Amino acid sequence: MNAASADQIRLLDVQALDVRLQQLAHKRKSLPEHDEIDSLTKDLTQLRDLLVAAQTEESDCAREQTKAEQDVDQVRKRAARDQQRLDSGAVSSPKDLENLQREITSLAKRQSDLEDVVLEVMERRESAQERVAELTERVAAVQAKIDDATGRRDAAFEEIDGEAASVTKEREVIAGSIPADLLKLYDKLRAQQGGIGAARLYQRTCQGCRQELAITELNEVRQAASDTVVRCENCRRILVRTADSGL
């Protein structure tokens, strides 16, 4: 393949822009905010699960407290009715009076036991409420950190994408001035060779594979016409000759 020396040198400009685009893509992918957001999101998921469990416990305690308070109220009302019967003198039979007094005593014991249950449930509910409040605060704090990291990531995205768009336009302009067949070969080699399709020959060394040319290869390059597109024998990339190639 033949191409003017100036076109081959412009290929190095395209290569430099392609390298910059690769660097920008890597920078975008490897922003530290990605790991930060992932880690914080995992923390947030765990905290939200704990919060749901605490809220469920608080809700269960609330229902349990309501039921216990209703039980206390029922026993209290029943004891009040029995006491009213006793005080009214309507019960005259000694046996009935004894049974009524025994029931009032039993209800008083039952009421005391149920009131203890209410207090125990209230304590558990209060503990659950404190846990809910604590976890709610922690969830909000972690979410704020995620929002901050996301904002920093998006700002970095905007800067990187802006530069990438500028570099892409510049590449389009330069690539448009290079012969289609040379550019096609370059793109093919770039895809095969890890993003480097053309390399400068500097001081007898290929800057693509960093290997110094053997004497026989160097002589072949020296003898090649200036418009001949030469390739590195080692890495097969397009080898671009310049004034500092050491020929």
C-alpha positions as a Python dict, from the first residue, in 0.01 Angstrom:
ca = {
    (1, 'M'): (0, 0, 0),
    (2, 'N'): (118, 351, -79),
    (3, 'A'): (21, 678, 87),
    (4, 'A'): (183, 1019, 98),
    (5, 'S'): (423, 1070, 386),
    (6, 'A'): (209, 1359, 511),
    (7, 'D'): (-96, 1130, 521),
    (8, 'Q'): (96, 871, 721),
    (9, 'I'): (209, 1135, 969),
    (10, 'R'): (-153, 1255, 1004),
    (11, 'L'): (-233, 895, 1092),
    (12, 'L'): (-23, 947, 1404),
    (13, 'D'): (-245, 1241, 1494),
    (14, 'V'): (-551, 1018, 1458),
    (15, 'Q'): (-378, 753, 1669),
    (16, 'A'): (-303, 1007, 1943),
    (17, 'L'): (-669, 1113, 1945),
    (18, 'D'): (-785, 751, 1958),
    (19, 'V'): (-555, 689, 2254),
    (20, 'R'): (-703, 993, 2425),
    (21, 'L'): (-1055, 861, 2363),
    (22, 'Q'): (-951, 527, 2515),
    (23, 'Q'): (-807, 707, 2816),
    (24, 'L'): (-1127, 906, 2860),
    (25, 'A'): (-1341, 592, 2833),
    (26, 'H'): (-1122, 420, 3093),
    (27, 'K'): (-1135, 726, 3318),
    (28, 'R'): (-1514, 736, 3292),
    (29, 'K'): (-1540, 365, 3375),
    (30, 'S'): (-1292, 374, 3664),
    (31, 'L'): (-1406, 686, 3850),
    (32, 'P'): (-1365, 627, 4225),
    (33, 'E'): (-1725, 737, 4272),
    (34, 'H'): (-1843, 410, 4110),
    (35, 'D'): (-1702, 195, 4391),
    (36, 'E'): (-1809, 452, 4648),
    (37, 'I'): (-2168, 449, 4523),
    (38, 'D'): (-2174, 67, 4502),
    (39, 'S'): (-2045, 33, 4859),
    (40, 'L'): (-2285, 293, 4994),
    (41, 'T'): (-2577, 138, 4806),
    (42, 'K'): (-2504, -199, 4967),
    (43, 'D'): (-2493, -29, 5308),
    (44, 'L'): (-2820, 147, 5230),
    (45, 'T'): (-2989, -179, 5129),
    (46, 'Q'): (-2883, -344, 5455),
    (47, 'L'): (-2997, -45, 5661),
    (48, 'R'): (-3333, -36, 5485),
    (49, 'D'): (-3382, -406, 5556),
    (50, 'L'): (-3303, -343, 5923),
    (51, 'L'): (-3538, -45, 5923),
    (52, 'V'): (-3823, -251, 5779),
    (53, 'A'): (-3762, -515, 6045),
    (54, 'A'): (-3763, -250, 6320),
    (55, 'Q'): (-4080, -91, 6182),
    (56, 'T'): (-4245, -432, 6168),
    (57, 'E'): (-4144, -499, 6528),
    (58, 'E'): (-4281, -161, 6636),
    (59, 'S'): (-4605, -227, 6452),
    (60, 'D'): (-4637, -571, 6611),
    (61, 'C'): (-4573, -422, 6953),
    (62, 'A'): (-4836, -154, 6890),
    (63, 'R'): (-5099, -420, 6812),
    (64, 'E'): (-4988, -627, 7109),
    (65, 'Q'): (-5012, -322, 7336),
    (66, 'T'): (-5361, -239, 7210),
    (67, 'K'): (-5475, -596, 7272),
    (68, 'A'): (-5321, -600, 7623),
    (69, 'E'): (-5480, -264, 7711),
    (70, 'Q'): (-5818, -393, 7590),
    (71, 'D'): (-5776, -702, 7810),
    (72, 'V'): (-5698, -479, 8109),
    (73, 'D'): (-6003, -265, 8036),
    (74, 'Q'): (-6230, -568, 8015),
    (75, 'V'): (-6106, -706, 8347),
    (76, 'R'): (-6134, -362, 8509),
    (77, 'K'): (-6494, -323, 8392),
    (78, 'R'): (-6585, -670, 8510),
    (79, 'A'): (-6424, -604, 8849),
    (80, 'A'): (-6611, -273, 8874),
    (81, 'R'): (-6943, -447, 8806),
    (82, 'D'): (-6870, -710, 9069),
    (83, 'Q'): (-6772, -446, 9321),
    (84, 'Q'): (-7091, -254, 9246),
    (85, 'R'): (-7294, -569, 9311),
    (86, 'L'): (-7109, -624, 9633),
    (87, 'D'): (-7156, -267, 9750),
    (88, 'S'): (-7523, -259, 9654),
    (89, 'G'): (-7615, -534, 9902),
    (90, 'A'): (-7803, -720, 9633),
    (91, 'V'): (-7615, -1038, 9714),
    (92, 'S'): (-7726, -1171, 10051),
    (93, 'S'): (-7624, -1535, 10040),
    (94, 'P'): (-7299, -1586, 10238),
    (95, 'K'): (-7181, -1836, 9978),
    (96, 'D'): (-7255, -1601, 9692),
    (97, 'L'): (-7085, -1318, 9879),
    (98, 'E'): (-6779, -1535, 9932),
    (99, 'N'): (-6771, -1632, 9563),
    (100, 'L'): (-6813, -1270, 9459),
    (101, 'Q'): (-6533, -1153, 9686),
    (102, 'R'): (-6311, -1435, 9561),
    (103, 'E'): (-6379, -1332, 9200),
    (104, 'I'): (-6304, -967, 9277),
    (105, 'T'): (-5972, -1071, 9429),
    (106, 'S'): (-5895, -1293, 9129),
    (107, 'L'): (-5982, -1012, 8888),
    (108, 'A'): (-5756, -773, 9076),
    (109, 'K'): (-5470, -1023, 9039),
    (110, 'R'): (-5556, -1072, 8672),
    (111, 'Q'): (-5565, -697, 8617),
    (112, 'S'): (-5227, -654, 8784),
    (113, 'D'): (-5075, -928, 8570),
    (114, 'L'): (-5219, -776, 8252),
    (115, 'E'): (-5094, -429, 8348),
    (116, 'D'): (-4746, -580, 8386),
    (117, 'V'): (-4784, -722, 8035),
    (118, 'V'): (-4881, -378, 7906),
    (119, 'L'): (-4573, -221, 8068),
    (120, 'E'): (-4346, -491, 7922),
    (121, 'V'): (-4492, -443, 7573),
    (122, 'M'): (-4466, -65, 7606),
    (123, 'E'): (-4096, -100, 7691),
    (124, 'R'): (-4038, -322, 7388),
    (125, 'R'): (-4233, -83, 7169),
    (126, 'E'): (-4034, 215, 7297),
    (127, 'S'): (-3710, 29, 7222),
    (128, 'A'): (-3836, -53, 6871),
    (129, 'Q'): (-3934, 311, 6817),
    (130, 'E'): (-3586, 424, 6919),
    (131, 'R'): (-3439, 169, 6679),
    (132, 'V'): (-3664, 296, 6400),
    (133, 'A'): (-3558, 655, 6468),
    (134, 'E'): (-3190, 559, 6474),
    (135, 'L'): (-3211, 358, 6151),
    (136, 'T'): (-3417, 627, 5979),
    (137, 'E'): (-3143, 877, 6059),
    (138, 'R'): (-2872, 642, 5935),
    (139, 'V'): (-3061, 571, 5612),
    (140, 'A'): (-3094, 944, 5550),
    (141, 'A'): (-2723, 997, 5618),
    (142, 'V'): (-2615, 721, 5378),
    (143, 'Q'): (-2861, 842, 5114),
    (144, 'A'): (-2709, 1190, 5145),
    (145, 'K'): (-2364, 1041, 5085),
    (146, 'I'): (-2493, 856, 4780),
    (147, 'D'): (-2648, 1175, 4646),
    (148, 'D'): (-2319, 1358, 4698),
    (149, 'A'): (-2115, 1085, 4527),
    (150, 'T'): (-2366, 1067, 4243),
    (151, 'G'): (-2341, 1443, 4195),
    (152, 'R'): (-1961, 1422, 4180),
    (153, 'R'): (-1979, 1130, 3938),
    (154, 'D'): (-2223, 1309, 3710),
    (155, 'A'): (-2007, 1623, 3712),
    (156, 'A'): (-1707, 1410, 3613),
    (157, 'F'): (-1917, 1244, 3342),
    (158, 'E'): (-2008, 1583, 3202),
    (159, 'E'): (-1645, 1694, 3191),
    (160, 'I'): (-1520, 1367, 3039),
    (161, 'D'): (-1802, 1344, 2786),
    (162, 'G'): (-1743, 1705, 2684),
    (163, 'E'): (-1377, 1640, 2614),
    (164, 'A'): (-1459, 1313, 2436),
    (165, 'A'): (-1702, 1495, 2207),
    (166, 'S'): (-1436, 1756, 2125),
    (167, 'V'): (-1171, 1491, 2057),
    (168, 'T'): (-1414, 1293, 1842),
    (169, 'K'): (-1488, 1597, 1625),
    (170, 'E'): (-1117, 1667, 1587),
    (171, 'R'): (-1058, 1305, 1488),
    (172, 'E'): (-1333, 1321, 1228),
    (173, 'V'): (-1172, 1625, 1068),
    (174, 'I'): (-822, 1472, 1052),
    (175, 'A'): (-945, 1125, 952),
    (176, 'G'): (-1144, 1284, 672),
    (177, 'S'): (-819, 1403, 513),
    (178, 'I'): (-656, 1058, 515),
    (179, 'P'): (-699, 816, 220),
    (180, 'A'): (-981, 572, 287),
    (181, 'D'): (-774, 257, 225),
    (182, 'L'): (-502, 370, 468),
    (183, 'L'): (-757, 461, 733),
    (184, 'K'): (-934, 125, 684),
    (185, 'L'): (-606, -62, 738),
    (186, 'Y'): (-531, 149, 1044),
    (187, 'D'): (-873, 84, 1198),
    (188, 'K'): (-839, -289, 1133),
    (189, 'L'): (-496, -305, 1296),
    (190, 'R'): (-611, -88, 1584),
    (191, 'A'): (-891, -334, 1658),
    (192, 'Q'): (-645, -624, 1646),
    (193, 'Q'): (-362, -461, 1839),
    (194, 'G'): (-524, -330, 2155),
    (195, 'G'): (-611, 14, 2022),
    (196, 'I'): (-276, 92, 1854),
    (197, 'G'): (-283, 62, 1475),
    (198, 'A'): (-2, 300, 1380),
    (199, 'A'): (322, 372, 1562),
    (200, 'R'): (606, 616, 1516),
    (201, 'L'): (951, 483, 1429),
    (202, 'Y'): (1171, 668, 1676),
    (203, 'Q'): (1546, 616, 1695),
    (204, 'R'): (1510, 284, 1510),
    (205, 'T'): (1252, 162, 1764),
    (206, 'C'): (886, 90, 1697),
    (207, 'Q'): (688, 289, 1950),
    (208, 'G'): (405, 37, 1925),
    (209, 'C'): (586, -271, 2056),
    (210, 'R'): (897, -90, 2185),
    (211, 'Q'): (1121, -325, 1989),
    (212, 'E'): (1429, -198, 1808),
    (213, 'L'): (1432, -292, 1441),
    (214, 'A'): (1678, -558, 1334),
    (215, 'I'): (1947, -450, 1086),
    (216, 'T'): (1786, -626, 792),
    (217, 'E'): (1445, -477, 870),
    (218, 'L'): (1600, -136, 921),
    (219, 'N'): (1768, -155, 581),
    (220, 'E'): (1440, -248, 417),
    (221, 'V'): (1272, 53, 577),
    (222, 'R'): (1557, 279, 463),
    (223, 'Q'): (1524, 159, 106),
    (224, 'A'): (1145, 187, 96),
    (225, 'A'): (1001, 483, -93),
    (226, 'S'): (863, 764, 123),
    (227, 'D'): (506, 685, 16),
    (228, 'T'): (537, 314, 94),
    (229, 'V'): (332, 212, 397),
    (230, 'V'): (570, -4, 597),
    (231, 'R'): (478, -240, 879),
    (232, 'C'): (668, -343, 1190),
    (233, 'E'): (791, -701, 1149),
    (234, 'N'): (732, -766, 1518),
    (235, 'C'): (386, -625, 1591),
    (236, 'R'): (261, -568, 1232),
    (237, 'R'): (145, -216, 1309),
    (238, 'I'): (185, 60, 1051),
    (239, 'L'): (529, 207, 1106),
    (240, 'V'): (536, 582, 1042),
    (241, 'R'): (871, 736, 952),
    (242, 'T'): (961, 1086, 1067),
    (243, 'A'): (1276, 1301, 1083),
    (244, 'D'): (1373, 1142, 1415),
    (245, 'S'): (1336, 781, 1303),
    (246, 'G'): (1715, 734, 1305),
    (247, 'L'): (1734, 607, 947),
}
